[in-house]
Amino acid sequence: MIEFIHKYPVLIKVLLSVVTITFIGTGGWLIGKEEMGDYAAKVEGKKISMQQYRSAAERMEQFYRRIYQGNIPEDMLKKMNIGQKALDALIDKEILLLEAKKQGISVTDDEIRDAVKENKTFNDEGGNFDKKRYIDVLKANNLTTAQYENSLREEIAVDRLRKVVKDAVFVNDNELREAYKKQNPGKPFEEAEFQKQKDSLYRSQTMMEQEKVMSAYMEGLKKAYKVQVNPGAVQQQS
């Protein structure tokens, strides 16, 4: 996993975004002038609470610790600026939710029910969905079914918008050949070897191009929505 991060650093952004959003359920930002309060940021007036922010930052830190198998130096952890990364991911999520709504992306109740039943955490010993277990697991995590299902609805909506953007990306054969050459500098081009690696190259290059497009898309969206950040939020987390 660590080698994957070093090889494809741009992809770590989407992993962190997923970690942050899933378990809750800035350079360039406008700094809010309000006094220190119970919010970390606001997107078009909607608050991201300090509790949401702390939870996201904690989950992100756990994610990194798992990657490094608990051996990550504390000074390296501090340099990663996890608090800012977590806050950025939460803000991005709220912006994407607003844009998904604007574009008419919706999630039906039937789709939510299916998503709940697909989560094996809520299955009984026989592998079947157990409603009582579903309620008990959520209660143990201080969540109601309404809260959890709303977070699922938001997550699915955001995923759909991301998919719309990413599906517009196509990597052609010439781009794959250039990528192969860059990965094998100083070596003569070998068609047979390229063909062996072509599928793997296509997947990796497509993922990287999708993230570049998604990043550019987000930068555009950030200019369209009003964001206020509590100036003390990240420092308070630290």
C-alpha positions in Angstrom: 0.0 0.0 0.0 2.8 2.4 0.9 4.5 1.7 -2.5 1.2 2.4 -4.2 1.0 5.8 -2.6 4.5 6.7 -3.6 3.9 5.6 -7.2 0.6 7.3 -7.6 0.5 10.2 -5.2 -2.5 11.9 -6.9 -4.7 8.9 -6.1 -4.3 9.3 -2.3 -6.6 12.3 -2.5 -9.6 10.2 -3.5 -8.8 7.5 -0.9 -8.7 10.2 1.8 -11.9 11.7 0.6 -13.6 8.3 0.7 -12.3 7.6 4.2 -13.4 11.0 5.5 -16.9 10.9 4.0 -17.7 7.2 4.6 -17.0 7.3 8.3 -19.0 10.5 9.0 -22.2 9.0 8.2 -7.4 25.3 2.6 -5.5 27.4 0.8 -7.8 29.8 -1.1 -10.8 29.6 1.2 -12.6 32.6 2.5 -11.8 33.0 6.1 -14.9 33.6 8.2 -15.0 36.8 10.4 -17.2 35.3 13.0 -15.9 34.5 16.4 -14.8 31.0 17.4 -17.9 28.8 17.5 -19.1 25.2 17.2 -18.4 25.0 13.5 -15.3 24.2 11.5 -16.6 25.7 8.2 -19.7 26.7 6.4 -20.7 26.0 2.8 -23.4 28.3 1.5 -24.4 28.8 5.1 -24.5 25.1 6.0 -22.3 24.3 9.0 -19.7 21.6 9.2 -19.6 21.0 13.0 -16.4 20.7 15.0 -17.6 17.2 16.0 -17.8 16.2 12.3 -14.4 17.7 11.7 -12.7 16.0 14.6 -14.3 12.7 13.7 -13.1 13.0 10.1 -9.5 14.0 11.2 -9.4 11.1 13.6 -10.5 8.6 10.9 -8.0 10.0 8.5 -5.2 9.6 11.1 -6.2 6.0 11.7 -6.1 5.4 7.9 -2.5 6.6 7.7 -1.5 4.6 10.8 -3.0 1.4 9.2 -1.1 2.1 6.0 2.2 2.4 7.9 1.2 -0.5 10.2 1.5 1.7 13.2 5.1 2.6 12.5 4.6 6.2 11.2 6.8 8.7 13.1 4.8 11.4 14.9 6.8 14.2 13.2 5.9 12.8 9.8 2.2 12.5 10.9 2.3 16.2 11.9 3.8 17.3 8.6 0.9 15.5 6.7 -1.4 18.3 8.0 -4.2 15.8 8.5 -6.5 18.4 10.1 -6.4 20.5 6.9 -6.9 17.5 4.6 -9.9 16.4 6.6 -11.5 19.8 6.6 -10.9 20.2 2.8 -12.5 16.8 2.2 -15.6 17.7 4.2 -15.9 21.0 2.4 -15.5 19.3 -1.0 -18.2 16.9 0.0 -20.7 19.7 0.8 -19.9 21.5 -2.5 -20.4 18.2 -4.4 -23.7 17.7 -2.7 -24.9 21.1 -3.7 -23.8 20.6 -7.2 -25.4 17.1 -7.4 -28.7 18.6 -6.3 -28.3 21.4 -8.8 -27.8 18.9 -11.6 -30.8 16.9 -10.5 -29.0 13.8 -9.2 -31.2 12.0 -6.7 -31.2 8.7 -4.8 -34.5 6.8 -4.2 -35.6 5.2 -1.0 -35.4 1.8 -2.7 -31.8 2.4 -3.5 -31.0 3.3 0.1 -32.7 0.1 1.3 -30.7 -1.9 -1.1 -27.5 -0.2 0.0 -28.2 -0.9 3.6 -28.9 -4.6 2.9 -25.7 -4.9 0.9 -23.6 -4.0 4.0 -22.6 -7.3 5.5 -22.1 -5.8 8.9 -25.8 -6.0 9.4 -26.2 -9.6 8.4 -27.0 -12.4 10.8 -25.0 -15.6 11.1 -26.8 -17.1 8.1 -25.7 -14.1 5.9 -29.1 -12.5 5.8 -30.0 -8.9 6.6 -31.0 -8.6 10.2 -33.0 -5.4 11.0 -32.5 -5.8 14.8 -28.7 -6.1 14.2 -28.9 -3.1 11.9 -30.5 -0.9 14.6 -28.2 -2.3 17.4 -25.0 -1.7 15.4 -26.0 1.9 14.6 -27.1 2.5 18.2 -23.7 1.3 19.4 -22.1 4.0 17.2 -24.5 6.7 18.4 -26.4 6.8 15.1 -30.1 6.5 14.3 -31.3 4.7 11.2 -32.4 8.1 9.8 -28.9 9.6 10.3 -27.2 6.6 8.7 -29.5 6.4 5.7 -29.1 10.2 5.1 -25.3 9.8 5.1 -25.8 6.9 2.6 -28.0 9.1 0.4 -25.4 11.8 0.4 -22.5 9.4 -0.3 -24.3 7.8 -3.2 -25.2 11.2 -4.7 -21.6 12.4 -4.5 -20.3 9.2 -6.0 -22.7 9.6 -8.9 -21.6 13.1 -9.6 -17.9 12.0 -9.5 -18.7 9.2 -11.9 -20.3 11.6 -14.4 -17.1 13.7 -14.4 -14.7 10.8 -14.4 -16.6 8.8 -17.1 -15.8 11.6 -19.6 -12.1 10.6 -19.4 -10.7 8.4 -22.1 -7.0 7.4 -22.4 -6.0 6.5 -26.0 -3.4 4.1 -27.3 -0.8 6.8 -28.0 -1.1 8.1 -24.4 -0.6 4.5 -23.1 2.5 4.1 -25.2 3.9 7.4 -23.9 3.2 6.3 -20.3 5.0 3.0 -21.0 8.1 4.9 -22.3 8.1 7.2 -19.3 8.1 4.1 -17.0 11.0 2.6 -18.9 13.4 5.5 -19.6 16.4 4.8 -21.6 15.1 1.4 -22.8 14.1 0.6 -26.4 10.3 0.3 -26.9 9.3 -3.3 -26.9 5.8 -3.9 -28.5 5.4 -7.4 -26.9 6.2 -6.1 -23.4 3.9 -3.1 -23.9 1.0 -5.3 -24.9 1.6 -7.4 -21.7 1.4 -4.3 -19.6 -1.3 -2.5 -21.6 -4.3 -3.4 -19.4 -2.5 -2.5 -16.2 -1.3 0.8 -17.8 -4.8 1.6 -19.0 -6.2 1.2 -15.5 -3.5 3.2 -13.7 -3.4 6.0 -16.3 -7.2 6.3 -16.4 -7.4 6.6 -12.7 -4.7 9.3 -12.6 -6.3 11.2 -15.5 -9.7 11.0 -13.8 -8.3 12.4 -10.6 -6.7 15.3 -12.5 -10.0 16.1 -14.2 -11.8 15.8 -10.9 -9.4 18.1 -9.2 -9.8 20.7 -12.0 -13.6 20.3 -11.7 -13.5 20.9 -8.0 -11.4 24.0 -8.4 -14.1 25.4 -10.7 -16.9 24.5 -8.3 -15.1 26.2 -5.4 -15.3 29.5 -7.2 -19.1 29.1 -7.5 -20.0 28.4 -3.9 -19.4 30.5 -0.8 -17.2 28.9 1.7 -16.3 30.2 5.2 -13.7 28.5 7.4 -13.4 29.0 11.1 -9.8 30.3 11.4 -9.2 28.4 14.6 -10.6 25.0 13.6 -7.5 23.3 12.4 -5.3 24.8 15.2 -7.9 23.6 17.7 -7.7 20.1 16.3 -3.9 20.1 16.5 
